[in-house]
Structures are given as C-alpha cells and as structure tokens.
Amino acid sequence: MQTVLITGAASGIGRDTARLFAGAGWQCVLVDHNAPALQQLGRSLPAPASAPHQLRAVDLTDPVQIASLGDDTPRLDAILNNAGMSDASNTPLAEQDAAQMARLLALNLAAPAAVVDACGPLLKPGARIVNVASGAGLHAIPWRGAYSPSKAGLIAQSLALAQARPDLCVTVLAPGFVRTELVDGLIQAGRLKPEGALGKIPLGRMAAPEEMAQALYFLASSGAAPLRGQILAVNGGSSVHGGSQPLPPATLPPLPLDTPLQLEVCGGEGEAWQGVAPTAAEQPHYAASLDLSPLHCASAGVLQAVHAAAARFAARYTQQASLTLLLPSAQPRRWQDAGDGAAARMMVSTLACEWGSRALRINALEVPSGVDPQTLHPLLRFFCGSAAQYLTGQTLVCSAAAPGTPR
Ligand code: NAI
C-alpha cells in the first residue's frame, strides 16, 4: 500500500485528489484547517486495506502546528503541497502592509517548505513531492495582492529543492482556472470575469477539479520520475497564449477522464514505443497520436518535422484527440541550429492555440539521446490520454536517469 500526504484536502482540488487516491487504494494523510469539512471528507472515503486514513486539522500558517505533522505520520510515498489561498480584498499591493500579506505568504510560500522539513525523515527512497503553484506564478496577475509573487516563489523553491534532493522526484503543478470554491469566491467578489478568462484559454473552458486530481495522481506516481525538476502547466494552454483577440469557446465537453486510450505510434521505428498503451478496441475511446519523426530528423530539421507531423495529424483528426511529439534535446551542437529547436517548441504552442476550441491537443517531450523508451511509457500514457484533457501547448524536458542519480 502506498501513502500520500495531501494539504488543503478539505475542498476543491485537494478534496477531489483525496477521493482519487483513496479510491485507488492509497492510504491518505489529509491536512486542512477546516476540521468539520475534513471529517466529512474522511467519512466519505473508502477505507484502505490495512492502516486507516489520517485526518490532521492543522493551520498551515503556523510553523509550530506544521512541525507536528512529523509525529505519528506513516512513511510517505508522496507529499502534495496543495493548500493555498488567493487575495480577494482588491487592495492594491502598494497599499498593503506586511501584516496584510503575511498569512497568504505563510500558506502559499513558507508552508510547503516547512511541510517537507517536518516530513522529510518519513519519505521513502525515490518519494515524490508535488507543489501546487499556479499560472499566476508564471505571469503576473494584478489586484490579487501577493498571490502571483507567492506562487513564483513557490516555483523557484520547488526547482531548488529538486536540485538539492536528486534522490526525490520534485515537480510543480501549475493549474490554470479550475472551478473550485477558490475561483467561485473570486467570481462572486467580482475579482474574476469568467468570459474574459475563457477568451484567453486555447481549450476554451475552465478545468474541473478532477482534472487537476488526475495530474496530481500521475505526478505522485513513480512514472513521473523523468519529469523531476519540471513544471507541469495544466491550464488549457493559457500560459502559452500571447494573442490579443479573444479565443473561441470550447465546442465540446471533455470526455470522461477514464476513457480508454487508442494510440497510434508513427514517424519512425516505433517498436520500442508500441507498448505505451494497449490499443483500445472499445468505443468510446480517446484517440491519440505519438509522433517520433522530430526525434529522428536531421540536425536543424526539427521545425519542419513538427510542422509535417501536425499537418498529418490535422488531416486525420478533426476534434477531441491528442498529438504528442518527441523532440531531441534542445542542446544543439552548433549555435546556428539553436533557433530551429526554439521555433519548433513555439510551433507546438501556436498550434495548441489554433486547435484548442475543438479539443485537439498538442504537447512535446524533449527526450535525451539513448533514453530507454520503457521509462517514458507511464508519462506518455498520461500525456496522450483522456486524463490529461486540460494539458496542451507544453514542451517538457525529460531526464533519463531515475531519482538518485544526478541529471
Ligand atoms: P480551495 O480554496 O477550494 O481549497 C484550499 C484548501 O486549503 C481548503 O480546503 C482550505 O480550507 C485549505 N486551507 C486554506 N488555508 C489553510 C490553512 N491556513 N491551513 C490549512 N489549510 C488551509 O482552493 P483550490 O482552488 O482547490 O486550490 C488548491 C490549490 O491550487 C491552491 O494552492 C491554489 O492556489 C491552486 N490553484 C488553484 C486554481 C484554481 O483555479 N482553483 C488555479 C491555480 C492554482
């Protein structure tokens, strides 16, 4: 049995995440300051086979209470630092004093590090730590107090932890807009206009909390090892969109997140990659293409290969499908070739913006030369499949080695 500690478990993303892990047989250590909501959640979860779930009513702005998390907690396979708060006060930053920002910074920035410090000795070898940041940590969102600074700080802290602890798998989840209590609160407070937000999201819709739960479930698994030190931005493509015209809304609701994957592998000697997923015979299925051609193309031909692969995919699929491209490492031998790789990655993002309203997704993975395809199979299943229907426009860098060995 595996054990996960989830903070901010009593509502929104954390609550759906707790349900997903408990349903899959994990023992959950659930942390939140909202004790009644935590109790209610605990009662609704299926009990694990051996040890019971633990419910820990802790105020994560209080370092003394956080330190107590190390007591009586079982050995951990994963920590998900999910608790966070926004600032709906509408007070301009320059008019806020340190006291007004203190609670938000304590929860969003200081608490994740303190939780890792408190629970560090409990982590099993190769354990996963996932810090839930936000798109707000990548691009400034004004009139939300210190929310963006806190999340930018959390991203930097996570990447530093990944460097400092190569024996662990540390990643960041940067969600986009998710319809949770937090976002509903912002909408009710007039701090967020849904129409305006949708026009900036290539997939043309907000995410359901279950979609973040699926991403966290994957990042908490050993299959996430190649992504250590990476930021997974599950945001419908909003972080890659830089256009000024509103994007069209989604034309289709997402398929159920457990819809079986039907994957075609193309663009090269695919034998070692064929085993990524068994071909789903049943209907409905989620169609996906894994294209290896950019990986095998001649030096400085990556942009052309990405474009050709996209054209093939677009001719075959008109809606609700995913294209995942494997790219060679971005370190070209000659400086003259550096523009080719960057142009290819921006083409992935641009295509995501053009395709999004039809729920056509495109993502890329940079893979190191000589990588064992088997080590990437779980990652590819997630990227290609229905559980990642809010992931588009991203290029992530895979590391070859398992946790414990330097990159
Ligand atoms: P939520 O407000 O629905 O849930 C947050 C949970 O944290 C609640 O259960 C709350 O009781 C708990 N919490 C708040 N203060 C606490 C404290 N001092 N001690 C212990 N627990 C505390 O929020 P949501 O939307 O589920 O967000 C989860 C995470 O995802 C947050 O870190 C948020 O910043 C991040 N996020 C959310 C997005 C969204 O659109 N909902 C977008 C981007 C990031």
Residues whose N, C-alpha, C, O or C-beta is under 5 A from the ligand:
A	BS01	NAI	G8 A9 A10 S11 G12 I13 G14 D32 H33 N34 V58 D59 L60 T61 N82 A83 G84 M85 L107 V132 A133 S134 G135 P175 G176 F177 V178 T180 E181 L182 V183
